[in-house]
Amino acid sequence: MDDNTKKELQSAAFERLIGHLKERKDVQNIDLMNLAGFCRNCLSKWYREEAEKKGITISDPEAREHVYGMPYSEWKEKYQK
């Protein structure tokens, strides 16, 4: 497999993970941290950090909105227990 195809597959898998987490609003970040050692906020931070490596500036709120599918404050109000 060439590197470009590998990156495309990894990107698609990441987007599927984000989509899955957007659907599973019942799964709290603390649950993810306890079971997997990362949460939605970790994913948004990793997303922002990878953008920065490419010279792209993305704020924390923008990165979180990409992961949560809405502003973080709105998600917390609606879904955080």
C-alpha positions as CSV (number, residue, x, y, z in Angstrom):
1,M,0.0,0.0,0.0
2,D,1.4,3.4,-0.9
3,D,1.7,6.2,1.7
4,N,-1.1,8.3,0.1
5,T,-3.6,5.5,0.2
6,K,-2.6,4.7,3.8
7,K,-3.2,8.4,4.8
8,E,-6.5,8.4,3.1
9,L,-7.6,5.3,4.9
10,Q,-6.4,6.7,8.2
11,S,-8.2,9.9,7.6
12,A,-11.5,8.1,6.7
13,A,-11.1,6.0,9.9
14,F,-10.6,9.1,12.0
15,E,-13.7,10.7,10.5
16,R,-15.7,7.5,11.2
17,L,-14.5,7.6,14.8
18,I,-15.6,11.3,15.1
19,G,-19.0,10.4,13.6
20,H,-19.4,7.5,15.9
21,L,-18.7,9.7,19.0
22,K,-21.1,12.4,17.7
23,E,-23.8,9.7,17.6
24,R,-22.9,8.3,21.0
25,K,-23.6,11.4,23.1
26,D,-24.5,9.0,26.0
27,V,-20.8,8.1,26.3
28,Q,-19.2,10.6,28.6
29,N,-15.6,11.8,28.2
30,I,-14.8,10.4,31.6
31,D,-16.0,7.0,30.4
32,L,-13.6,7.2,27.4
33,M,-10.7,8.4,29.6
34,N,-11.2,5.5,32.1
35,L,-11.5,2.9,29.4
36,A,-9.3,4.1,26.5
37,G,-7.0,6.8,28.0
38,F,-8.3,9.5,25.7
39,C,-11.5,11.5,25.2
40,R,-13.1,13.9,22.7
41,N,-11.0,16.7,24.1
42,C,-7.8,14.7,23.4
43,L,-8.9,14.1,19.9
44,S,-9.6,17.8,19.3
45,K,-6.2,18.7,20.8
46,W,-4.5,16.2,18.5
47,Y,-6.4,17.5,15.5
48,R,-5.2,21.1,16.4
49,E,-1.6,20.0,17.0
50,E,-1.5,18.2,13.6
51,A,-2.9,21.3,11.9
52,E,-0.2,23.4,13.5
53,K,2.5,21.0,12.2
54,K,1.3,22.0,8.7
55,G,1.2,25.7,9.5
56,I,-2.5,25.8,9.9
57,T,-3.9,27.7,12.8
58,I,-7.0,26.2,14.4
59,S,-8.2,27.4,17.8
60,D,-9.2,25.0,20.5
61,P,-12.9,25.9,20.2
62,E,-12.7,25.3,16.4
63,A,-11.0,21.9,16.9
64,R,-13.6,20.9,19.6
65,E,-16.4,21.9,17.3
66,H,-15.0,19.6,14.6
67,V,-15.0,16.7,17.1
68,Y,-18.2,17.5,18.9
69,G,-20.2,18.6,15.9
70,M,-21.3,21.8,17.8
71,P,-19.7,24.3,20.1
72,Y,-18.3,22.6,23.2
73,S,-20.4,24.7,25.5
74,E,-23.6,23.6,23.8
75,W,-22.5,20.0,23.9
76,K,-21.8,20.2,27.6
77,E,-25.1,21.9,28.3
78,K,-27.1,19.3,26.4
79,Y,-25.2,16.0,27.0
80,Q,-22.7,16.2,29.9
81,K,-24.0,14.5,33.0
